[in-house]
Amino acid sequence: MECINSLNTMMSVEELKEIGHYLFKQGWQTRFAEYLGITPQHFRRYVSGKTKISKSRENQIRMMVYLKKNGLFEDYQVNLIQDTLTRKK
């Protein structure tokens, strides 16, 4: 996974797909969309190349990869779920 080392280049569709499989395995598009706080339809526009990924969204995705590589992604997932549940109350 080279995405952490390519911070100065725009994320390609192929890279996004590779990251999705790396982070979420099966059902990666829907789960990825949930973690980014966007609809699955919006995320699929990223995957198809119809919508470009903003730099801030790209940075968020790269941070997720960094957390996964360093064994911290599960903590991120728990905190994200807790935050989502708190906001719904």
C-alpha positions as CSV (number, residue, x, y, z in Angstrom):
1,M,0.0,0.0,0.0
2,E,1.8,3.1,-1.3
3,C,-0.9,5.6,-0.6
4,I,0.8,7.1,2.5
5,N,3.9,7.8,0.4
6,S,2.0,9.5,-2.4
7,L,0.6,12.5,-0.5
8,N,1.5,14.9,-3.3
9,T,-0.5,13.1,-6.0
10,M,-4.2,12.9,-6.6
11,M,-5.8,9.6,-5.5
12,S,-6.7,7.4,-8.5
13,V,-9.8,5.3,-8.8
14,E,-7.5,2.2,-8.7
15,E,-5.9,3.4,-5.5
16,L,-9.3,4.1,-3.9
17,K,-10.4,0.5,-4.8
18,E,-7.2,-1.0,-3.4
19,I,-7.7,1.0,-0.1
20,G,-11.3,0.0,0.1
21,H,-10.4,-3.7,-0.1
22,Y,-7.6,-3.2,2.4
23,L,-9.7,-1.5,5.0
24,F,-13.1,-3.2,4.6
25,K,-12.8,-6.4,2.5
26,Q,-16.3,-7.6,1.5
27,G,-19.0,-4.9,1.1
28,W,-16.3,-2.3,1.1
29,Q,-18.1,0.4,-0.9
30,T,-21.1,0.7,1.4
31,R,-18.9,0.5,4.6
32,F,-16.4,3.0,3.2
33,A,-19.2,5.4,2.5
34,E,-20.6,5.1,6.0
35,Y,-17.1,5.8,7.5
36,L,-16.8,8.9,5.3
37,G,-20.2,10.1,6.2
38,I,-21.5,10.1,2.7
39,T,-24.2,8.1,0.8
40,P,-23.2,4.9,-1.0
41,Q,-24.4,6.5,-4.2
42,H,-22.0,9.5,-3.7
43,F,-19.2,7.1,-2.9
44,R,-19.9,5.0,-6.1
45,R,-19.4,8.2,-8.1
46,Y,-15.9,8.4,-6.7
47,V,-15.3,4.7,-7.6
48,S,-16.6,5.3,-11.2
49,G,-14.5,8.4,-11.6
50,K,-17.5,10.6,-12.2
51,T,-16.7,12.7,-9.1
52,K,-13.2,13.8,-8.1
53,I,-12.2,13.2,-4.5
54,S,-11.6,16.4,-2.7
55,K,-8.2,16.9,-1.0
56,S,-9.8,16.9,2.4
57,R,-11.6,13.7,1.7
58,E,-8.4,12.2,0.3
59,N,-6.6,13.1,3.5
60,Q,-9.3,11.5,5.6
61,I,-8.9,8.3,3.5
62,R,-5.1,8.3,3.8
63,M,-5.5,8.8,7.6
64,M,-7.6,5.7,7.8
65,V,-4.9,3.7,6.0
66,Y,-2.3,5.1,8.4
67,L,-4.4,4.0,11.3
68,K,-4.9,0.6,9.9
69,K,-1.2,0.1,9.2
70,N,-0.4,1.1,12.8
71,G,-3.1,-1.1,14.4
72,L,-5.3,1.8,15.4
73,F,-8.1,1.5,12.9
74,E,-10.3,-0.6,15.2
75,D,-10.1,2.2,17.9
76,Y,-11.1,4.7,15.2
77,Q,-14.0,2.5,14.2
78,V,-15.3,2.2,17.9
79,N,-14.9,6.0,18.4
80,L,-16.7,6.7,15.1
81,I,-19.6,4.4,16.1
82,Q,-19.9,5.9,19.6
83,D,-19.9,9.5,18.1
84,T,-22.6,8.5,15.7
85,L,-24.8,7.0,18.4
86,T,-24.3,10.1,20.6
87,R,-25.4,12.4,17.8
88,K,-28.5,10.4,17.2
89,K,-29.8,10.9,20.8
